[in-house]
């Protein structure tokens, strides 16, 4: 089922997500719905917060166009920077449509999480995976990427989102 995506500056995007106690049928249904929603919106990552479910669940698929899908699930993710080096990356967000800006983040991280079956795993990540998991983890903490930008750019983002939403409504 495709779920509605919350749009910035919706205050529900500021909700801090609770840890998942157990990976039960309800969580597995949420994961399936999140993948369907993410693919429908043509995104590469989605946090449960963005679909108004305030639990620590992230789905991602970083496969390039034409490649086989590579769906990944991160439940209760913990991200640890492995370097102090920050790298710039142009980020966008399904909750902030058509807004993109450069954000500085640690270039290498370790991700510890549960998979879609509730099994723990750990992986070291760099480049797009490192950026994407940090972006999605921010959502679980009630942070959106424009929070890293100036007040002027945040105001522009709000105006852009309103225009995009109004255009879709017509």
Secondary structure by P-SEA (a helix, b strand, c coil): cbbbbbccccccccbbbbccccccaaaaaaaaaaaaaaaaaccccccccccccccbbbbbbccccccccbbbbbcbbbbbbcccbbbbbbccccccccbbbbbbcccbbbbbbbccccccbbbbbccaaaaaaaaaaaaaacccccccccaaaaaaaaaaaaaaaaaaac
